[in-house]
Amino acid sequence: MKLFDGGRAPNPRRVRVFLAEKGLEVPLVPVDMGALEHREQPVSSRNPLQRLPVLELDDGTVITESVAICRYFEELHPEPALFGRGALGKALVEMWQRRMELNLLNRVTAAFRHVHPAMKEWEVPQIPEWGEANKPKAVGFLKLLDNELANREFVAGDAYSIADITGLIAIDFMKPARIKVPEDCANVLRWHQAISSRPSAAA
C-alpha cells in the first residue's frame, strides 16, 4: 500500500490529518505539485484526472478522492469513529461534511485557483471575477457556522469528525486565498484554535 501525496495541498493534507487521528502510518510517495509532477505518468496512469491524493493498495487497486480514501480507512479501522456513530450520527456527519466541502472548502479553493498568479497555468481559463465572487460566499458560510458552533464543540456534534478536518483544511487554506475569518466569528475562531492544537493538525 502506498499513498501518492501532494504536500500542503488541501486534499492530500486532509487525508494525512485523518490518518494521524486514526494513528495510522501509510508509506507516502511525495509528488511535487509545484513542478506539476501530478501530471506525469506515475500519477496520471493511476488517476486520469491527474489529481492527488491517490491510494494504491497491495493488489494494485487504486482509490482516489480524499473522502473516499478516508472512508476506506474508516471501514478498516473504525476507532476512533470519524464518520459518526449510529444512523443519526452518521447522517449528521455526512450532512456537515458536505456543507463544509461545498460551501467553504470549494469556495476557498475557487478563490485561490482563479485569483492567485501561481495558478495561472493550472486553472485554464483563470477567471479572476469568479475567484473574487467566491470570497464573500465563503465568509457568509463562516457566519452561519459561527451560529452553529455557539451550541456545540465540534461541527457535527459533540465528537471530532471528518467535517472538522475539512473545516480545518479550508480555514488554513484561506490565508493563501487571501480571505480572512471575520473577527466577530468568535465561535469559529475558538473552534479553529482548538482543532489546530490537536497533534493531527501538523500532519
N, C-alpha and C positions, 0 to 999 in steps of 0.2 A: 504494500500500500504506500502511495506517495501523494502528496498534495502540492500541486503547482501553485506557487504563492506569489502575489504581486506586491509585497511590502506594505506601504502605508495606504494604498488604495482602499476605499471603503469596504468593498465586498470581501476581498481577501482578509482584511483585518477583522471583519465580522465573524468569519469562521474561526480565526485564531482565538478571539476572545471567548467564543463559545467553547472551543476545545479546552481552553485554560480553565473555564468554570467547571468543566467536567473532570479536570485533572488528567486529560489525555495528551499524549505526545504522538504526533504523526510526522514521519520524515517529510521535510519540506524540500521542494525543488525551487530555488529562488529564480524569479523571472524579472528582468529589468524592464519594467513597463516604460520608463523614460526613454530607453533605447528601442522601444517598440518590439521587444523580444516576444511579446504575446501574439504577434502577427507571424511569427516564424513557425517552422514545421513542428517542433516539439509540442507546442500548444495547439496550433491550427489543425493538426492531424487528429487531435483528441477532442477539440471543440471548434467546429467550423465557424462559430460566432466570434472566435478569437478573443474570448473574454476569460477573466480569472475570477475566482479560483477554479481549479479542475482537480477532482479527486480520482485517482486511478487505483482500483482495487487489485489484489494479487492475481485475480484471474483475468485481468485486462479490462474489466467493466469500468466505464467512465461515468462519473456523476458530475454534472455542472450545476450552476446556480447555487448561491451561497446558502439559502434557506433549505434547499433540498439536501445539500451536504450535511447541514446541521440536523435535519430530521433523520438522516441515516444514522448518525452517531447517537441521537436520542433513543432510537429503537435498540441499538446495541448496548447502550449504557444509559438506562432510564433514570438513574440518580446522579446528581440532583435533577429533578424534572424542570426543564426549561421551556417546555411547550404546554405547561399546565397539567392539572390533575382532574380526573373525572370529566364528565360531559360538559358541565358548565365552565369549569376552569379552563379546559382546552379551548372551548369556543371563545371565551373572553380573551385568552392569549392570542388566538388566531385573529380575532377582530382588531385588537390593538396593534399586533404586528403589522397587519395590512395597513392600518391607519398611519402608523409611524413610517412605513415604507412609501406609501403613495403620497401622503400629504407633507412629509418632512424630508426624508432621505432623497426621494426622487426630485423634489423641488430644489434642494440644495445642490444636488448633482447637476441638474439642468443649468442652474445659475453659474456653477463653476465651469462646466464644459462649454457653455455658449458665450461666456464673458472673458475668461482668463486667456491671455495671449498664448500661454503654453499649450492650450488645447486646440489651436487653430488647425493643426494637421490631423487631429483626432476627430473633431466634430465638423464634418463637411456635409452641408454648409453650416458654418458657425453663424448663429443668428443672435447678435447681442441683445436685441429687443426682447427676445424670448427669455434669455437668461435674466435680464433685469425684471421682467414680468413675474418670474418665479420667486424673487426675493420677498416681496410683501406677502405672497401666499404662504411661504414658509413661516414668516413672522406671525401671520394670522393664526396658523395652526398652533404655534407655540402658546399663544394666548388662550386658546381653547384647552390645550394640555395643562396650562397653569391652573385653570379652574378645576380640572380633574384631580391634579396632584395635591390640591388642598385637602383632600379627604383620604388619601392613602399614600403609602410609602413608595410603591412601585407603579409602573404604568398600567399593568393589567390586574392589579390587586395587591395582596399582601406579600407576594413572593416575587423575587427577581426572575425575569424570563427573557426569551428571545426578543420581546418587544422593547425591553430596556436596553438590550445590546444594540438593536437597530437605532434607538434614540441616541445612545452614546456616540455611535459612529457618525450619525447625522450631525449632531451638535458640534463634535470635534471637527467635522469637515466644513462647518460654517466659516471657520477662520480663513482658509484659502479661497472660499467662495465669497468672502467679504460681506458676510451677513453677521449682525450682532444679535444676541439674545437681548430682548428689551429688559431694561433694569427693573421694570415693575413686574416681571415674571419671577417673583421671589421663589415660588414653589418649584418652578423648573430649574432655577439656579441651585436650590437646595438639593433637589434630586440628582442633578448632574454632578454636583460636587461629591455626593455620596457614592454614586456608582463609579465615578472616576477614581475613587480611593480604593476600590476593590483591586486586588492583585492582578486579576484577569485583564484589567483595562490596559495594562502595559504590554499585552501580547502583540 
